[in-house]
Amino acid sequence: MNTKMKRIFLILGGSAAALVLAALIFLLTFNVNSYRTRIEAAASDAIGMKVRMNGKMNLKLLPRTVLSFEDILIQNRDADVASVKKAEVEMRLLPLLWRGIHIRQVRLITSEFFITRDRSGGLNVETTERKPTGEKLLFGLIEAEKIFVRKGRLLYVDERSGGKTEANDCDLAINNFSAGGGGFSVTLSLDGDLSCGEVKSEGLRISDIRIIMKARQGKFEADPITMNIFGGNGKGSIKGLMTGESPQYSVDFAITKLRFEEVLGQFKQKKATRGELDLKSHFTMKGKNSDEMTRTLQGAVSLRGQDLFHEGLDLDRILEKYKHSQNFNLVDVGAFFVAGPLGTLLTKGYNFGSVFVVSLGGESTILQLASDWKIKDGVAEAADVALSTKESRVAMKGSFDFVNEKFDNMTVAVVDEKGCVRFSQKIQGPFLHPHIEEAGALTSMAGPIINLYVKTKKFLQGGKCEIFYTGSVAHPE
């Protein structure tokens, strides 16, 4: 080997040794905590919220590059949005050369998310569009092979109604995540699997929730969604289209073998009940926030059941008692037995259930129950809402206005075999503080006289009356 070649090998060998020594010194002396402020600023700019990493940070380059954080807090509008006890990010170094981020795995352990709707209707997770204020650390493409969330918890609070929803024991696994190079919702791509042990809200408990998710080219799909709710098996799907001016959504959901006693359990009544119902629903909506989606809500809901038995409450005796004394709200009968979950869960606060206060004991058999609703522009209107017992038939008309959160000319009536009103009561106004029509003094004091007058009037008119109900529930024989 000539002298020239020896010099070349010496230079190459020396350069390699120098690089190895430099890398070794870097690994031994590098302190990722010195970059804490810059990392927090980049993360804050990326999500438009305040990110603080209050615990230790650690970087391991060998055998794989792993960046770990402890005690992470995310805030928006001076309110907590999320906290993570520990996070680990395993990533590839090579894609950084072309300003891409390729992540092998992200693990979030003991994560808590807090969503609050304030009295004005705003959400604490809403952000205004703005340009990043920190250094230009944003990358064109972000990829992650796997993302895991373990032991997650979500808490939602509505300050307007005082309602609270809590999801516990949630695990999330996302595969093949990628986003960047354009609008986030359009470029987002992933396959996900979300499960939660339970969701609790105002006494309602849903368990064994599982959601299979997929996102591609501005389209999002959660299908199937399965859960145990009201003792029945719930199954549905959500599809979203994120392209265009406003996102569009389509929701289908059904519950088979919904237990009647579980619905009654919302009133905390420990009564012996039996019976199964089926619920079907379909909704479409669009909008950038919940208010816009409520205003554009369209669809239908149907709750059906038959031969529902309830021990401890004689509905026929209660209706007979109302006919003479009217000392409780008839609308409770309609909402409690007819509207079912619509009347109790979606009105966010009004306590339908005073019928139990005047219960005379005994038992009830609901021969047939129909609760069909048509929804247009955020208003649910009764299409076919009625029930029949051995002696009576009760029907409901009117609307739930979810845009303005109020009852709109809601009327509950006991009807005869022709569908004519025997007696009725109306409820109007805000869900939380509705106005319930009260019986007048003449009606309560002179019931027999009025009944005689009504019967005489019908006889003179040949039995004609204004038909209130013409739906599918037959009058008892």
Phi, psi and omega per residue, in radians:
M1 nan 2.230 -3.089
N2 -1.326 2.963 -3.061
T3 -1.097 -0.641 -3.122
K4 -1.110 -0.769 -3.133
M5 -1.174 -0.651 3.107
K6 -1.052 -0.723 3.141
R7 -1.103 -0.689 -3.141
I8 -1.107 -0.792 3.139
F9 -1.141 -0.646 3.111
L10 -1.117 -0.718 3.133
I11 -1.143 -0.776 3.138
L12 -1.122 -0.782 3.132
G13 -1.104 -0.736 3.120
G14 -1.138 -0.669 3.122
S15 -1.139 -0.748 3.122
A16 -1.101 -0.745 3.124
A17 -1.102 -0.690 3.128
A18 -1.134 -0.719 3.121
L19 -1.120 -0.747 3.114
V20 -1.090 -0.749 3.123
L21 -1.121 -0.719 3.126
A22 -1.122 -0.732 3.120
A23 -1.115 -0.698 3.126
L24 -1.117 -0.777 3.098
I25 -1.073 -0.706 3.137
F26 -1.073 -0.795 -3.125
L27 -1.116 -0.636 -3.098
L28 -1.361 -0.442 -3.025
T29 -1.961 -0.218 -3.063
F30 -1.191 2.353 3.122
N31 -2.200 1.825 -3.079
V32 -1.155 -0.408 -3.130
N33 -1.111 -0.390 3.105
S34 -1.217 -0.269 3.108
Y35 -1.741 0.171 -3.054
R36 -0.942 -0.840 -3.088
T37 -1.092 -0.747 -3.127
R38 -1.187 -0.670 3.117
I39 -1.164 -0.738 3.102
E40 -1.081 -0.732 -3.134
A41 -1.136 -0.742 3.137
A42 -1.142 -0.738 3.130
A43 -1.157 -0.689 3.122
S44 -1.110 -0.753 3.124
D45 -1.157 -0.621 -3.082
A46 -1.142 -0.695 -3.076
I47 -1.848 -0.080 3.112
G48 1.277 0.369 3.122
M49 -2.344 2.912 -3.137
K50 -1.451 2.098 -3.132
V51 -1.974 2.220 3.102
R52 -2.238 2.325 3.116
M53 -1.950 1.699 -2.979
N54 -1.522 -0.294 -3.109
G55 -1.761 -2.835 -3.103
K56 -1.259 2.611 2.998
M57 -2.125 2.486 -3.103
N58 -2.538 2.469 3.121
L59 -2.207 2.188 3.038
K60 -2.037 2.252 -3.132
L61 -1.712 -0.400 -3.106
L62 -2.267 2.526 -0.053
P63 -1.297 -0.309 3.045
R64 -2.297 2.683 -3.121
T65 -1.396 2.010 -3.105
V66 -2.271 2.138 3.079
L67 -1.892 2.144 -3.090
S68 -2.105 2.579 -3.129
F69 -2.328 2.678 3.050
E70 -2.272 2.547 3.049
D71 0.970 1.197 3.122
I72 -1.677 2.378 3.110
L73 -2.246 2.258 3.094
I74 -2.017 2.253 -3.106
Q75 -2.247 2.648 3.052
N76 -2.539 2.315 -3.100
R77 0.955 0.701 3.111
D78 1.093 0.356 3.110
A79 -2.142 2.492 3.117
D80 -1.172 2.349 3.090
V81 -1.940 -0.690 -3.124
A82 -2.738 2.643 3.001
S83 -2.442 2.482 -3.124
V84 -2.276 2.173 -3.135
K85 -1.184 -0.735 -3.139
K86 -2.635 2.438 3.102
A87 -2.355 2.416 3.091
E88 -2.246 2.288 3.139
V89 -2.145 2.004 3.085
E90 -1.801 2.131 -2.994
M91 -2.378 2.852 3.057
R92 -1.634 2.461 -3.100
L93 -1.491 -0.590 -3.007
L94 -1.024 -0.772 -3.128
P95 -1.054 -0.317 3.118
L96 -1.101 -0.415 -3.125
L97 -1.117 -0.545 3.091
W98 -1.930 0.555 3.009
R99 1.025 0.701 3.024
G100 -2.105 2.688 3.099
I101 -2.061 2.048 3.093
H102 -2.020 1.964 -3.057
I103 -1.842 2.289 3.063
R104 -1.288 -0.931 -3.095
Q105 -2.585 2.564 2.945
V106 -2.184 2.243 3.133
R107 -2.153 2.098 3.074
L108 -1.961 2.127 -3.050
I109 -2.010 2.299 -3.121
T110 0.952 1.180 -3.137
S111 -1.762 2.486 3.076
E112 -2.248 2.353 -3.140
F113 -2.130 2.372 -3.067
F114 -2.166 2.045 3.112
I115 -2.061 2.224 -3.095
T116 -2.246 2.309 2.988
R117 -1.787 2.111 -3.097
D118 -1.428 -3.141 -3.053
R119 -1.167 -0.351 3.104
S120 -1.547 -0.085 3.119
G121 1.725 -0.070 -3.125
G122 -1.411 2.649 3.120
L123 -1.812 2.519 -3.130
N124 -1.261 -0.121 3.107
V125 -1.709 -0.054 3.121
E126 -1.337 2.360 3.133
T127 -2.245 2.680 3.066
T128 -1.569 2.534 3.130
E129 -1.201 2.290 -3.135
R130 -2.678 2.808 3.115
K131 -1.484 2.563 3.125
P132 -1.004 2.399 -3.107
T133 -1.728 -0.253 -3.111
G134 -1.562 -2.808 3.136
E135 -1.251 2.812 -3.094
K136 -1.386 1.360 -3.137
L137 -1.854 -0.009 -3.111
L138 -1.266 2.549 -3.047
F139 -2.000 2.740 -3.078
G140 -1.288 -0.599 -3.066
L141 -2.404 2.301 3.073
I142 -2.086 2.191 3.126
E143 -2.223 2.476 3.070
A144 -2.445 2.174 3.133
E145 -1.187 -0.733 -3.117
K146 -2.538 2.439 3.039
I147 -2.266 2.246 -3.131
F148 -2.152 2.381 2.959
V149 -2.123 2.188 -3.096
R150 -2.078 2.427 3.087
K151 0.978 0.799 -3.128
G152 -1.419 2.735 3.123
R153 -2.473 2.394 3.104
L154 -2.173 2.302 3.099
L155 -2.182 2.138 3.100
Y156 -2.011 2.245 -3.121
V157 -2.198 2.268 3.067
D158 -1.871 1.849 -3.079
E159 -1.224 -0.340 3.135
R160 -1.264 -0.749 -3.093
S161 -1.802 -0.226 -3.066
G162 1.407 0.090 -3.126
G163 -1.298 2.667 -3.138
K164 -2.481 2.357 3.086
T165 -2.187 2.350 -3.075
E166 -2.318 2.254 3.075
A167 -1.976 2.260 -3.059
N168 -2.182 2.784 3.079
D169 0.947 0.933 -3.101
C170 -1.759 2.335 3.055
D171 -2.116 2.404 3.136
L172 -2.290 2.280 3.067
A173 -2.190 2.127 3.131
I174 -2.091 2.288 3.094
N175 -2.029 2.619 3.018
N176 0.969 0.847 3.123
F177 -1.426 2.359 3.014
S178 -2.663 2.554 3.109
A179 -2.832 2.656 3.101
G180 2.255 2.974 -3.138
G181 1.351 0.291 -3.122
G182 2.874 -2.810 3.110
G183 -1.066 2.369 -3.045
F184 -1.036 -0.831 -3.077
S185 -1.152 -0.479 -3.131
V186 -1.407 -0.674 -3.074
T187 -1.568 -0.144 -3.107
L188 -1.108 2.318 3.092
S189 -2.471 2.291 -3.132
L190 -2.908 2.850 2.930
D191 -2.218 2.208 -3.032
G192 -2.347 2.783 3.114
D193 -2.464 1.953 -3.113
L194 -1.993 2.341 3.065
S195 -2.402 2.497 3.085
C196 -2.328 2.432 3.128
G197 -1.144 -0.758 3.130
E198 -2.773 2.723 2.999
V199 -2.248 2.246 -3.110
K200 -2.103 2.398 3.115
S201 -2.727 2.044 3.064
E202 0.863 0.769 3.134
G203 1.531 -0.327 3.089
L204 -1.329 2.347 3.118
R205 -2.212 2.173 3.062
I206 -2.013 2.349 -3.080
S207 -2.234 2.873 3.063
D208 0.927 0.903 3.133
I209 -1.447 2.374 3.047
R210 -2.492 2.366 -3.101
I211 -2.329 2.157 3.048
I212 -1.719 2.181 -3.006
M213 -2.109 2.715 3.076
K214 -2.685 2.421 3.092
A215 -2.349 2.306 3.116
R216 -2.625 2.229 2.955
Q217 0.829 0.870 3.079
G218 1.441 0.062 3.105
K219 -1.972 2.352 3.129
F220 -2.136 2.458 -3.122
E221 -2.491 2.243 2.995
A222 -2.022 1.797 -3.005
D223 -2.811 2.032 0.073
P224 -1.582 2.863 2.934
I225 -1.981 2.135 -3.120
T226 -2.209 2.646 -3.131
M227 -2.950 2.900 2.959
N228 -1.830 2.128 -3.075
I229 -2.514 2.343 -3.091
F230 0.909 0.569 3.129
G231 1.332 0.005 -3.133
G232 -1.927 3.140 -3.130
N233 -1.782 2.004 3.137
G234 -1.702 2.412 3.122
K235 -2.575 2.399 -3.129
G236 -2.885 -2.929 -3.136
S237 -2.712 2.690 3.039
I238 -2.281 2.271 3.087
K239 -2.191 2.354 -3.114
G240 -2.271 2.520 3.058
L241 -2.080 1.956 -3.006
M242 -1.630 -0.044 3.107
T243 -1.447 2.845 -3.123
G244 1.600 -3.050 -3.078
E245 -1.196 -0.700 -3.119
S246 -2.321 2.462 3.073
P247 -1.076 2.551 3.117
Q248 -2.096 2.466 -3.073
Y249 -2.295 2.605 3.034
S250 -2.309 2.231 -3.065
V251 -2.199 2.244 3.016
D252 -2.161 2.345 -3.131
F253 -2.653 2.461 3.140
A254 -2.498 2.604 3.036
I255 -2.203 2.165 3.070
T256 -1.838 2.520 -3.141
K257 0.988 0.725 3.040
L258 -1.137 2.234 -3.047
R259 -1.453 2.188 -3.142
F260 -1.009 -0.673 -3.109
E261 -1.170 -0.499 3.110
E262 -1.230 -0.626 3.069
V263 -1.143 -0.804 3.117
L264 -1.099 -0.470 3.136
G265 -1.100 -0.323 3.084
Q266 -1.126 -0.354 3.099
F267 -1.655 0.124 3.134
K268 1.016 0.647 3.121
Q269 -1.792 2.078 3.137
K270 -1.613 1.332 -3.134
K271 -1.991 2.673 3.093
A272 -1.338 2.022 -3.104
T273 -2.323 2.708 3.062
R274 -2.550 2.603 3.059
G275 2.416 2.650 -3.132
E276 -2.180 2.567 3.096
L277 -2.254 2.871 3.050
D278 -2.181 2.401 3.133
L279 -2.160 2.353 3.058
K280 -2.292 2.496 3.136
S281 -2.633 2.645 3.068
H282 -2.536 2.270 -3.133
F283 -2.355 2.594 2.919
T284 -2.289 2.602 -3.138
M285 -2.843 2.870 3.049
K286 -2.600 2.727 3.137
G287 2.594 2.852 -3.129
K288 -1.628 -0.209 3.111
N289 -2.572 3.073 -3.042
S290 -1.149 -0.595 3.126
D291 -1.134 -0.770 3.112
E292 -1.128 -0.692 -3.139
M293 -1.171 -0.652 3.099
T294 -1.108 -0.728 -3.103
R295 -1.212 -0.409 -3.127
T296 -1.821 0.142 -3.074
L297 -1.144 2.209 3.082
Q298 -2.275 2.691 3.042
G299 2.620 -2.746 -3.081
A300 -2.688 2.607 3.075
V301 -2.332 2.395 3.118
S302 -2.365 2.181 3.059
L303 -2.100 2.126 -3.055
R304 -2.307 2.541 3.084
G305 -2.896 2.882 3.090
Q306 -2.672 2.745 -3.136
D307 0.931 0.924 3.108
L308 -1.648 2.196 -3.037
F309 -1.965 2.364 3.104
H310 -2.353 2.106 3.125
E311 -1.708 2.301 3.135
G312 1.955 -0.070 3.126
L313 -2.598 2.102 3.121
D314 -1.748 1.720 -3.053
L315 -1.121 -0.662 3.140
D316 -1.109 -0.721 3.107
R317 -1.165 -0.647 3.118
I318 -1.126 -0.754 3.130
L319 -1.147 -0.639 3.090
E320 -1.151 -0.671 3.111
K321 -1.149 -0.697 3.108
Y322 -1.098 -0.667 -3.120
K323 -0.988 -0.625 -3.060
H324 -1.689 -0.672 -3.024
S325 -1.911 -0.544 -3.124
Q326 0.903 0.798 -3.081
N327 -1.749 0.287 2.995
F328 -2.581 3.082 -3.054
N329 -1.547 2.066 3.077
L330 -1.130 -0.518 -3.118
V331 -1.075 -0.444 3.094
D332 -1.125 -0.636 3.102
V333 -1.099 -0.802 -3.119
G334 -1.119 -0.851 -3.086
A335 -1.257 -0.642 -3.074
F336 -1.241 -0.802 -3.065
F337 -1.708 -0.440 -3.045
V338 -1.731 -0.930 -3.090
A339 -1.282 -0.406 3.083
G340 1.006 -2.341 -3.116
P341 -1.030 -0.526 3.109
L342 -1.071 -0.780 -3.063
G343 -1.282 -0.421 -3.040
T344 -1.815 -0.650 -3.010
L345 -1.634 -0.621 -3.036
L346 -1.523 -0.249 3.136
T347 -1.492 -0.058 2.907
K348 0.999 0.773 2.976
G349 2.578 -0.631 -3.094
Y350 -1.182 2.266 -3.025
N351 -1.589 1.504 3.037
F352 -1.222 2.131 3.129
G353 2.748 0.207 3.140
S354 -1.209 -0.181 3.109
V355 -1.068 -0.466 3.139
F356 -1.238 -0.493 -3.123
V357 -1.093 -0.624 -3.098
V358 -1.819 0.246 -3.121
S359 -1.067 2.385 -3.136
L360 -1.773 0.236 -3.099
G361 1.394 -2.850 3.141
G362 1.536 -2.576 -3.104
E363 -2.680 2.809 3.134
S364 -2.327 2.525 2.967
T365 -2.155 2.029 3.069
I366 -1.579 1.890 -3.073
L367 -1.162 -0.692 -3.087
Q368 -2.658 2.419 3.093
L369 -2.336 2.272 3.062
A370 -2.294 2.297 3.096
S371 -2.439 1.478 -3.118
D372 -1.866 2.273 -3.078
W373 -2.261 2.444 3.014
K374 -1.885 2.307 -3.076
I375 -2.016 2.231 3.120
K376 -2.440 2.185 3.108
D377 0.906 0.718 3.059
G378 1.420 0.178 3.132
V379 -2.085 2.146 3.124
A380 -1.673 2.044 -3.123
E381 -1.884 2.375 3.136
A382 -1.139 2.136 3.116
A383 -1.734 -0.828 3.091
D384 -2.616 1.639 -3.035
V385 -2.233 1.925 -3.093
A386 -2.921 2.866 3.019
L387 -2.513 2.763 3.070
S388 -2.292 2.468 3.039
T389 -1.970 -2.899 3.139
K390 -1.188 -0.462 -3.071
E391 -2.177 -0.267 -2.966
S392 -2.324 2.858 3.013
R393 -2.401 2.223 -3.114
V394 -2.052 2.366 -3.130
A395 -2.301 2.815 -3.113
M396 -2.366 2.457 3.012
K397 -2.299 2.794 3.105
G398 2.102 -2.915 -3.014
S399 -2.443 2.622 2.874
F400 -1.725 2.031 3.119
D401 -1.686 1.734 -3.099
F402 -1.409 -0.303 3.079
V403 -1.180 -0.842 -3.136
N404 -1.759 0.048 3.105
E405 0.913 1.066 -3.141
K406 -2.623 2.815 2.980
F407 -1.459 2.367 -3.134
D408 -2.040 1.736 3.068
N409 0.895 0.801 3.128
M410 -1.368 2.243 -3.115
T411 -2.258 2.289 3.038
V412 -1.954 2.273 -3.068
A413 -2.389 2.500 2.919
V414 -1.589 2.160 -3.016
V415 -2.031 2.763 3.126
D416 -1.607 -2.945 -3.068
E417 -1.132 -0.380 3.112
K418 -1.589 -0.097 -3.070
G419 1.559 0.172 3.130
C420 -1.451 2.644 -3.100
V421 -1.303 2.207 2.978
R422 -1.564 -0.830 2.967
F423 -2.760 2.715 -3.015
S424 -2.627 2.993 3.082
Q425 -2.670 2.548 -3.120
K426 -1.965 2.680 3.032
I427 -2.376 2.307 -3.133
Q428 -2.475 2.868 3.036
G429 1.759 -3.021 -3.062
P430 -1.045 2.572 3.125
F431 -0.976 -0.734 -3.052
L432 -1.340 -0.529 -3.100
H433 -2.405 1.205 -3.089
P434 -1.366 2.798 3.029
H435 -1.785 2.124 -3.137
I436 -1.871 2.182 -3.119
E437 -1.052 2.242 3.142
E438 -1.718 2.633 3.096
A439 -1.239 2.390 3.135
G440 -1.252 2.803 -3.107
A441 -1.049 -0.686 -3.125
L442 -1.088 -0.713 -3.118
T443 -1.150 -0.787 -3.058
S444 -1.282 -0.529 -3.081
M445 -1.580 -0.461 -3.034
A446 -2.205 0.731 -3.114
G447 -0.931 -0.876 -3.115
P448 -1.020 -0.676 -3.137
I449 -1.144 -0.773 -3.141
I450 -1.135 -0.721 3.114
N451 -1.045 -0.720 3.113
L452 -1.118 -0.709 3.136
Y453 -1.111 -0.767 -3.126
V454 -1.097 -0.778 3.141
K455 -1.108 -0.710 3.122
T456 -1.107 -0.741 -3.138
K457 -1.092 -0.756 3.129
K458 -1.087 -0.703 -3.125
F459 -1.113 -0.780 -3.137
L460 -1.160 -0.495 -3.137
Q461 -1.579 0.117 -3.141
G462 1.297 0.443 3.099
G463 1.431 0.173 -3.134
K464 -1.330 2.612 3.074
C465 -2.756 2.950 3.063
E466 -1.418 2.084 -3.092
I467 -1.266 2.186 3.137
F468 -1.704 -0.653 -3.052
Y469 -2.330 2.287 3.117
T470 -2.336 0.463 -3.039
G471 -1.468 -2.781 -2.964
S472 -1.461 -0.283 -3.086
V473 -1.425 2.052 -3.105
A474 -1.370 2.669 3.069
H475 -1.279 2.473 3.133
P476 -1.080 2.529 -3.110
E477 -1.347 nan nan
